[in-house]
């Protein structure tokens, strides 16, 4: 798989790309290795560099992280992101039968990994910590990708897509929020 081509396709032609992704014989490990490990490194590295060289202000005080602090933050957030990816796929796969969808962990993982693409790419904006809110804005496009990929990869009936999508998003927010709260407590 050509990484650049896949990123372009999922961002610019998602309706045509989801069926192609579904038909590809991939493993979760393969998706991690060829896609997620690479793209998830963008926000982690950018945030570390931004904290180290630019920093942020809080109550009028400028804060810049130490090299150890920035690297530790990057490693923990990178690992938490990769763990969250798998856990969200588990959730989407686990609740599939409740929405008349087909359980398939690999397809659920494909769905999550490729729908997180805009967030990972927008993570480059973390070079300037004050622009971090734009990463959240880019995540909205990821939700659009998730919504349109759900009926294809999980074979969800049209009438159940919206409820499945909203349930998956709500459960994912709670799960990822918990994981990153634990990481924040560690830091």
N, C-alpha and C positions, 0 to 999 in steps of 0.2 A: 504494500500500500504506500502510495506517495503521500506523505504527510501534508505538504503544502496544497496539493490538489484536493485532498479530503477536506481540509479546512475551508478552502474556497467553495467546494461543492455544498457542504453542510450549511455554510453561512448564506450563500447566494442562490442555491437551488435545492432547498430542503425537501420540497415535495417530490422531486425526482430522485434525490439522494437516499431518502429513507428506504425505499424498496431495494435499492442496490445494497445498502448496509445489511438489510435483513437477509438477503440471499448469500452474503459472503460467509464462508466457513471461517470463523474466528474463535479463538478461545479468550477467556477473560485475561489470562496471562499475556496473550498476544496483544490484546488491546492496551493493557497497561504498558507493555514494553514499547510498542510502536506508536502510541498516541498519548495516553494519559501521563506517563512519567515525564514526557518531554513538555507538554503544554502546561501541566500543573506546576512546573518549575518556573514559569514566567512570573506569576504573581509573587511567589515566594522570594525569588531572586530580586525582583524589582522592589519589593517592600523592604528587604534587607538593605539594599543600596540606598533607597530613599531615607530610611531611618538613620543610616550611618552617615551620609553626607549632607542631607538636607534637614532631616528631623521634623519636628512639629512643635507648635506653640500650645501651651496649656496655661491659662490664667496669666498670660503675659510672659511666661517663662519659656525660653527656647530649650527643647530637649533633643539631644542627638544620642543615639544608642552607641554603646561601645562595640568594637568588632565582635567580641564574644557574644554580646547581647543580640546583635543583629543576626549573626549566624545561627545562634540558638533559636531565635524567633523564626527564622526562615526554615530551619529543619523541622521544628515542631509543627508549624503551619502546613508545610509540604506533606508531612506524614499524616496529619489530621485530614487534609484534603483528600489524599489517596484512600485513607480508611473510610472517610465519609462517602466517597464515590461507591465503594463496594457496599456499604451499609444501606445507602439509599436504593441501590439496585435490589438488595435483599427485600427491602420494604415494598418496592413496586412489584416485585415478583410475588411476594408473600400475600399481598392483598388482591392479586389478579383474579382469582376465582370469584371473589365477591362482586366483581364487575363483569362477569361472564367473559373474562379474558383468559388467554392461554398462558399458563405458567411456563416460563423459559428464562432461567437466570442469565444466560448469555445474552439473550435479546434485551432483557431489562438492563444489563450492564452496558450494552451498546447504546441503548436509549439515553441513559444517564451520562455516559462518557461524552457522547457526541453533542448532547444538548448543553453541556457545560462549556463547550468551546468558546462562545462569546465572552464568558466570564474570565476564562483563562487568558484569552488574548487581551482583553481590556485590563488585565492585571499589570500590563506594562505601565499603566498610568500610576501605579503605586510608587514609581520612581519619585513622584512628587506627592508625598502623603496627603496633602490638602485636596488632591483630586480623587481620593479614594471613593467618594460618593458616586463618581462616574462608573466605577466598576459595578456598583449595584444597579445602576441604570442599564448597563449592558446585559446584566443578568435577566432583565425582562425579555430580551430577545431569546435567551436560553429557555425561558418558560414557553415562549411561542414554539420553539423547536420541539420541546417536550410534548406539548399539546398535539402537534401534528405528527409526531413520531409514534405516539401511544397507540393509535388504532392500527398502525402498520406493524410495528414490532411486537406488540402484545396481543394483536388481533382482537381488539376491543370493539364491540358493536357500537355503531354511531350514537345510539341513544344513551350509552353509558360513558362515553368519552369524557364529557365535562365533569361528571361526578367523580370518576376515577382520577382525572387530572387534579381536581381540587383536593381530593383526599390524599393523593400522593404528595402534592406540594405541602399541604399542612403537616403531614407526618414527617416529611423531609426537613421542613423548617425546624420542627421540634428536635429531631435527631441531630441535625448539623449544628443547631444552636447549642445543644447539650455538649457535643464533642468540642466545639470551639470555646465554650465556657470553661470546660476542663483545661484546655490548652491555655486560656487566659489566666486561669488560677495558677497554673504551673509557672507562667512567665511573670 
